[in-house]
C-alpha cells in the first residue's frame, strides 16, 4: 500500500465542516456536554492518510465528541451530495467535479464505543472513478445524523466535505486506458499482408477486433461498447483516403458484437465482425469497409487516440469456394454393399445433405478420393458426422494430395479426434502451396469397431 501525504483544499484532500447560515447562537458555541450525560458530535476537519490499494483508495474520517461518551451508541451516515452541488453553484468550490452518488463507499452506521472522545470511519473510492476524472478535483460529502441514546449532532458541523486533487493520487502513466489493438495506424486490412487475421466458419468470414486494457488489471469486471459510423467511410472515399471502389457495409447485411464484457482480471476482449460468404462473393471486385469506435466503458478510460478503427476488407483475397462437386470424380476404397447410389452409398458423402451418409467396412483402412480435370489448390476440408453410432466416426486420418493418383503427399494429419455430436460439421485447415488434381482423406482408425460412416466430405478452395 502506498501512503499519500495529506494536503489542504488546494492539495490532495480538503476537509471542512459546513457552517450553518441560520443556526441559533447556542449552536455556534463550543461543544458542551448536554444534560443527562449526552454528547454532541461533529465532523472533524482532520482526515487520515490516503491509502492507495489495488482497485481503490481509502481514507479515515474522524467524528469528534464534545466529551467522552457515557454509553456506547450508534450514529447514521448519509450521502450529502446536495451540499456539494450548492457549494459549486455558489462558487465556494471552484473547478471541482461532484462525484455521483454511489461512487464512494462508507458505512451507513458507525458504532461509538464507551469512554471515547472521537471515532473514525473509512471511506473508499475506486481507482476507476479517479481515472475517469483525472486532472480534476473531485468532491463528496457525508452527513452525520440521528445518533442513538439521546446524543446530538452539532448542526453547524454536521457534514464532512472531502475535495481530492486526482493528480496527486495518480500519474498519467497509472491510468488504465482501453484501446482498439487490432489495427495499424487506425486501420485493419483484411486479409493482412503478414498474417491471417480472419476465420472462416459456417456463418461466414469472422474478423476478430481486439480491445486491450493497458496496465495491471484492477480485478473488477466491466464492459465496453462498439458503435458504427458509415459516414466515416463515405468521407474517407470522397477524400481519396480509401480506394474509390470501397463500399460501406450496410446495416443488416452483417453482424457485429456491439458489447464486450471483460471478466474479472481479464485484460483483453474480442468483438467479432461476421460477413456472410454471400456478401463477400457479391462484392468480389470491390472493397468492403466499416468504421468502429469504442464507447461507454463501465470502468476505465477509453484512449481517444486509439478508440477508432477502419476495417478494410478485400473480398477477392478472402473469398473461398466449396469445389467438392466442381467436375470432380468420386472414388472410394470400399463401397457400400448397395453400390454408390444406394441409400448409404458413397455418393451420399458429397450430396450436401447432412441427414444422409456413406457407410462401409474398414478393410483395414478406408479412403475417399476426389479427382479434378485440372490441378486446384485446396487449403481446407470439412467432415460431418453421421446421424448415429459415434463408434463409427473417424478418429485418425491423413489428408493427402497427388497429381497422378499414385504418389501422395500428406497435407494434414489428425489423430485422436473426438466428435460426440451427431450431424456436426467440423472444418480443418492446413498450409498448401501446391495445386493437385487428386485429393483424398485416408482414414486409418475409427472410434471403435470396423464399420465406418460419414455424412459429408467437402473440399474448400481458398485464396
C-alpha positions in Angstrom: 0.0 0.0 0.0 1.1 3.5 -0.8 0.7 6.2 1.8 -0.1 9.6 0.3 0.6 12.7 2.3 -2.4 14.9 3.3 -2.7 18.4 1.8 -5.2 21.2 2.2 -8.0 22.3 -0.1 -5.8 23.1 -3.0 -3.8 20.0 -2.5 -4.8 16.4 -2.2 -7.7 16.4 0.2 -9.5 19.3 1.9 -12.0 18.5 4.7 -14.2 21.2 6.1 -17.3 21.5 8.3 -20.3 23.4 6.9 -21.2 26.4 8.9 -25.0 26.8 9.1 -26.2 30.2 8.0 -29.3 30.3 10.2 -28.1 28.5 13.3 -29.1 29.6 16.7 -26.5 31.3 18.8 -26.2 28.3 21.1 -25.4 26.1 18.1 -22.3 28.2 17.3 -20.8 27.8 20.8 -18.1 25.4 21.6 -19.3 21.9 22.3 -20.8 21.3 25.7 -22.0 18.2 27.4 -25.7 18.0 27.1 -28.0 17.5 30.0 -28.4 13.9 31.1 -24.8 12.9 30.1 -25.4 13.2 26.3 -22.7 14.3 24.0 -22.7 16.4 20.8 -21.0 15.1 17.7 -19.3 17.0 14.9 -17.4 16.4 11.7 -13.7 16.9 12.3 -11.5 18.9 9.9 -8.9 16.2 10.2 -8.5 13.4 7.7 -6.5 10.3 7.9 -3.7 9.3 5.5 -4.9 8.4 2.0 -4.1 4.8 1.3 -3.8 3.6 -2.3 -4.6 -0.1 -2.7 -5.3 -2.4 -5.7 -8.5 -1.0 -7.2 -9.3 1.8 -4.8 -8.1 4.5 -2.4 -9.3 4.9 1.1 -9.2 7.4 4.0 -10.4 7.6 7.6 -12.7 10.5 8.6 -12.9 11.5 12.2 -16.0 12.2 14.3 -15.4 14.4 17.3 -17.4 14.1 20.6 -17.9 17.1 22.9 -16.9 14.9 25.8 -16.1 11.2 26.4 -19.1 9.1 25.7 -21.0 7.8 28.7 -22.5 4.9 26.8 -21.8 3.0 23.6 -24.1 4.2 20.9 -24.6 4.5 17.1 -24.8 7.2 14.6 -26.1 7.2 11.0 -24.0 8.4 8.0 -25.8 9.8 4.9 -24.7 10.8 1.4 -25.0 14.6 1.2 -24.1 15.5 -2.4 -26.7 18.2 -2.5 -24.3 20.2 -0.3 -21.6 19.8 -2.9 -23.9 20.8 -5.7 -24.8 24.0 -3.7 -21.2 24.9 -2.9 -20.3 24.5 -6.6 -23.3 26.6 -7.7 -22.5 29.5 -5.3 -18.8 29.5 -6.1 -17.5 28.2 -2.8 -16.0 25.2 -4.6 -14.4 26.2 -7.9 -13.1 23.9 -10.6 -14.4 20.9 -8.7 -16.4 17.9 -10.1 -19.1 16.4 -7.9 -18.8 12.6 -7.5 -22.1 10.8 -8.4 -23.9 9.1 -5.5 -22.7 5.5 -5.2 -19.1 6.1 -6.4 -17.7 6.5 -2.9 -18.4 3.9 -0.2 -18.9 4.3 3.5 -20.8 2.6 6.3 -24.4 3.6 6.8 -24.0 3.3 10.6 -21.0 3.6 12.8 -20.7 2.4 16.4 -19.2 4.7 19.1 -17.6 2.9 22.0 -17.9 3.9 25.6 -15.5 6.4 27.0 -14.0 7.9 23.8 -14.0 11.5 22.6 -13.6 10.7 18.9 -14.0 7.8 16.5 -13.3 7.2 12.8 -14.9 5.5 9.8 -13.4 4.6 6.4 -14.4 6.0 3.0 -13.3 4.2 -0.2 -13.2 5.3 -3.8 -12.5 3.1 -6.8 -9.4 3.9 -8.8 -11.7 3.9 -11.8 -13.6 7.0 -10.7 -10.4 8.8 -10.1 -9.1 7.8 -13.5 -12.3 9.0 -15.2 -11.8 12.4 -13.5 -8.1 12.6 -13.9 -6.8 16.1 -14.0 -9.7 17.5 -12.0 -10.6 18.0 -8.3 -13.4 15.8 -7.2 -15.6 16.2 -4.1 -18.1 14.3 -2.0 -20.0 15.0 1.3 -21.2 12.8 4.1 -23.6 13.9 6.8 -23.8 12.8 10.5 -27.4 12.0 11.5 -29.7 10.6 14.2 -27.3 9.4 17.0 -28.9 7.0 19.4 -29.4 7.2 23.1 -30.3 10.9 23.1 -27.0 12.1 21.8 -26.9 15.1 19.5 -25.3 16.3 16.3 -23.8 19.8 16.1 -25.9 21.2 13.3 -23.1 23.7 12.5 -20.6 21.0 11.9 -22.6 18.0 10.7 -21.1 17.4 7.3 -17.8 16.2 6.0 -16.7 17.7 2.7 -13.8 16.0 1.0 -12.1 17.5 -2.0 -9.5 15.4 -3.8 -6.9 16.5 -6.4 -6.7 13.5 -8.6 -3.3 14.4 -10.0 -1.7 13.9 -6.5 -3.1 10.4 -6.3 -2.3 9.2 -9.9 0.1 10.0 -12.6 -1.0 9.8 -16.2 1.1 6.6 -16.7 -1.0 4.9 -13.9 -4.3 5.3 -15.9 -5.8 2.1 -17.3 -6.7 3.0 -20.9 -8.9 0.9 -23.2 -7.7 0.8 -26.8 -8.5 -1.0 -30.1 -5.4 -3.0 -30.8 -6.2 -4.8 -34.0 -5.2 -2.2 -36.5 -2.1 -0.3 -37.6 -2.4 3.5 -37.8 -6.1 3.2 -37.2 -6.8 0.7 -40.0 -7.2 -3.1 -40.2 -6.6 -4.6 -43.6 -8.3 -8.0 -44.2 -6.5 -10.1 -45.1 -3.3 -8.8 -43.5 -0.1 -8.9 -45.6 1.8 -10.6 -42.7 -0.6 -13.0 -41.0 -4.1 -14.3 -41.4 -6.4 -12.1 -39.4 -9.8 -13.7 -40.0 -11.5 -17.0 -39.5 -14.0 -18.9 -41.7 -17.0 -20.6 -40.1 -20.3 -21.8 -41.2 -21.6 -18.3 -40.6 -19.1 -16.8 -43.0 -15.9 -14.7 -42.6 -15.3 -13.8 -38.9 -13.0 -10.8 -38.2 -11.9 -10.5 -34.6 -11.4 -7.0 -33.3 -9.2 -6.9 -30.2 -9.7 -4.4 -27.4 -7.0 -4.2 -24.8 -6.7 -2.8 -21.3 -3.2 -1.5 -20.6 -1.5 -1.6 -17.2 -2.2 -4.1 -14.4 -5.7 -5.3 -14.2 -7.5 -3.9 -11.2 -9.6 -7.1 -10.8 -13.1 -5.9 -11.4 -15.3 -7.0 -14.3 -16.5 -4.3 -16.8 -17.9 -3.9 -20.3 -17.4 -1.5 -23.3 -19.5 -0.9 -26.4 -18.6 -0.7 -30.0 -20.5 1.7 -32.3 -20.5 2.1 -36.1 -20.2 5.1 -38.4 -20.8 4.5 -42.1 -20.5 8.2 -42.8 -16.8 8.0 -41.9 -16.2 5.5 -44.8 -18.0 7.8 -47.3 -15.9 10.7 -46.2 -12.6 8.8 -46.5 -13.6 7.6 -50.0 -14.5 11.2 -51.1 -11.2 12.5 -49.8 -9.3 9.8 -51.6 -8.1 8.1 -48.4 -9.8 4.8 -49.3 -9.9 3.1 -52.7 -12.6 4.5 -55.0 -14.3 1.1 -55.2 -14.8 0.9 -51.4 -18.4 0.2 -50.4 -19.5 0.9 -46.8 -21.1 -2.2 -45.1 -24.9 -1.8 -45.0 -26.7 -2.5 -41.7 -28.4 -5.8 -41.8 -26.0 -7.4 -44.2 -23.5 -8.4 -41.5 -23.4 -8.9 -37.7 -21.2 -7.2 -35.2 -20.8 -7.7 -31.4 -21.6 -4.3 -30.0 -20.8 -5.1 -26.4 -17.8 -7.0 -25.0 -17.5 -7.9 -21.3 -14.2 -8.2 -19.6 -14.4 -10.8 -16.8 -12.5 -10.3 -13.5 -8.7 -9.9 -14.1 -9.1 -10.1 -17.9 -7.1 -7.5 -19.9 -8.3 -8.3 -23.4 -11.7 -8.6 -25.1 -12.8 -9.5 -28.6 -15.5 -8.1 -30.8 -16.4 -10.2 -33.8 -17.4 -8.8 -37.2 -19.1 -11.5 -39.3 -19.7 -11.3 -43.0 -21.8 -13.9 -44.8 -19.9 -15.5 -47.6 -22.6 -14.5 -50.0 -21.9 -10.8 -49.1 -18.2 -11.4 -49.8 -18.8 -13.1 -53.1 -21.3 -10.4 -54.2 -18.6 -7.7 -53.8 -15.6 -9.7 -55.3 -14.5 -6.7 -57.4 -14.9 -4.1 -54.6 -13.6 -3.3 -51.2 -15.9 -3.5 -48.1 -15.3 -1.2 -45.2 -16.7 -0.2 -41.8 -15.6 2.2 -39.1 -16.0 1.2 -35.4 -15.5 3.3 -32.3 -15.2 2.3 -28.6 -17.7 4.0 -26.3 -19.5 3.7 -22.9 -16.9 1.8 -20.8 -18.4 1.0 -17.5 -14.9 1.1 -15.9 -11.6 2.6 -17.1 -10.9 5.3 -19.7 -11.0 5.0 -23.4 -7.9 6.3 -25.1 -9.2 8.9 -27.5 -6.2 8.4 -29.7 -6.9 4.7 -30.1 -10.6 4.4 -29.9 -11.4 4.1 -33.6 -10.7 1.5 -36.3 -11.4 1.4 -40.0 -11.7 -2.2 -41.2 -11.0 -2.5 -45.0 -11.8 -5.9 -46.5 -10.6 -7.2 -49.8 -13.1 -9.8 -50.8 -11.1 -11.3 -53.7 -8.4 -12.3 -51.2 -10.6 -13.9 -48.6 -13.3 -15.4 -50.8 -13.3 -19.2 -50.8 -15.3 -21.8 -52.7 -16.6 -25.3 -52.0 -15.3 -27.2 -55.0 -16.4 -30.7 -53.9 -18.8 -31.1 -56.8 -17.0 -29.0 -59.5 -16.4 -31.5 -62.3 -14.9 -33.9 -59.8 -15.0 -37.7 -59.9 -15.6 -39.6 -56.6 -14.0 -42.9 -55.8 -13.7 -44.9 -52.5 -11.5 -47.8 -51.4 -14.5 -49.7 -50.1 -18.0 -49.3 -51.5 -21.3 -49.8 -49.6 -23.0 -53.1 -50.4 -25.8 -51.4 -52.2 -23.4 -49.6 -54.5 -22.6 -45.8 -54.8 -26.2 -44.9 -55.5 -27.5 -46.9 -52.5 -29.3 -45.4 -49.5 -25.9 -45.4 -47.7 -23.7 -45.5 -50.8 -20.6 -43.4 -51.3 -22.3 -40.6 -53.3 -24.2 -39.7 -50.2 -20.9 -38.3 -48.8 -20.9 -35.4 -51.3 -24.7 -34.8 -51.7 -24.7 -31.7 -49.4 -27.3 -33.4 -47.1 -26.2 -34.0 -43.5 -29.1 -36.3 -43.0 -27.7 -38.9 -45.4 -24.5 -40.8 -45.0 -21.9 -43.1 -46.6 -21.5 -46.4 -44.6 -18.9 -49.1 -45.4 -16.5 -51.6 -43.7 -12.9 -50.7 -42.7 -10.5 -53.1 -44.5 -8.2 -52.2 -42.6 -8.5 -48.5 -43.6 -10.8 -46.6 -45.9 -10.2 -43.6 -48.2 -12.5 -41.2 -50.1 -11.0 -39.5 -53.2 -11.9 -36.6 -55.5 -10.2 -36.2 -58.9 -10.3 -33.0 -60.9 -9.6 -32.4 -64.6 -7.1 -29.6 -63.7 -5.0 -29.1 -60.7 -6.6 -26.9 -57.9 -5.4 -25.6 -54.6 -7.2 -26.8 -51.5 -6.4 -25.5 -48.1 -9.4 -26.7 -46.1 -11.9 -29.6 -45.8 -14.9 -30.3 -43.7 -16.2 -33.6 -42.3 -19.8 -34.0 -41.0 -20.5 -36.9 -38.6 -23.2 -39.4 -39.2 -26.6 -39.4 -37.5 -25.9 -42.2 -35.0 -23.3 -44.6 -33.5 -20.3 -42.4 -32.6 -18.1 -45.5 -32.7 -18.3 -45.3 -36.5 -16.7 -41.8 -36.6 -13.2 -41.4 -38.0 -10.6 -40.9 -35.2 -7.3 -40.9 -37.1 -6.7 -39.9 -40.7 -4.4 -38.2 -43.3 -5.5 -35.7 -45.9 -3.4 -36.2 -49.0 -2.8 -34.6 -52.4 -1.5 -36.1 -55.7 -1.1 -35.3 -59.3 -1.1 -38.9 -60.6 -3.2 -40.8 -58.1 -0.2 -43.0 -57.1 2.3 -40.8 -55.3 0.7 -39.0 -52.4 1.8 -36.0 -50.3 0.4 -35.8 -46.7 -1.0 -32.3 -46.4 -2.8 -32.7 -43.0 -2.7 -35.4 -40.3 -5.1 -35.8 -37.4 -5.2 -38.3 -34.5 -7.4 -38.9 -31.5 -10.3 -36.7 -32.8 -13.4 -37.0 -30.8 -16.7 -35.8 -32.3 -19.5 -36.6 -29.9 -22.2 -34.6 -31.6 -24.3 -36.1 -34.4 -24.5 -34.4 -37.8 -21.8 -32.0 -36.7 -19.6 -30.3 -39.3 -16.0 -29.6 -38.4 -13.6 -27.6 -40.5 -9.9 -28.5 -40.8 -7.4 -26.0 -42.4 -3.7 -26.5 -43.4 -1.0 -24.9 -45.4 -0.7 -25.9 -49.0 1.4 -24.0 -51.6 0.8 -26.5 -54.4 -2.1 -27.5 -56.8 -3.1 -31.1 -57.1 -5.5 -33.0 -59.3 -6.3 -35.6 -56.7 -7.3 -35.2 -53.1 -8.3 -37.9 -50.6 -8.9 -38.5 -46.9 -7.3 -41.7 -45.8 -8.9 -42.9 -42.6 -6.8 -45.2 -40.5 -8.8 -45.6 -37.3 -12.3 -45.3 -36.0 -13.6 -44.5 -32.5 -14.4 -48.2 -32.2 -15.2 -51.2 -34.3 -14.9 -51.8 -38.0 -18.0 -50.1 -39.5 -17.3 -46.6 -40.9 -19.8 -43.8 -41.6 -19.6 -40.2 -42.7 -22.4 -37.8 -43.7 -20.3 -35.2 -45.7 -16.8 -34.7 -47.0 -16.2 -31.3 -48.6 -13.2 -29.6 -50.2 -12.6 -25.9 -49.9 -10.6 -23.7 -52.3 -9.1 -20.7 -50.6 -7.0 -17.7 -51.7 
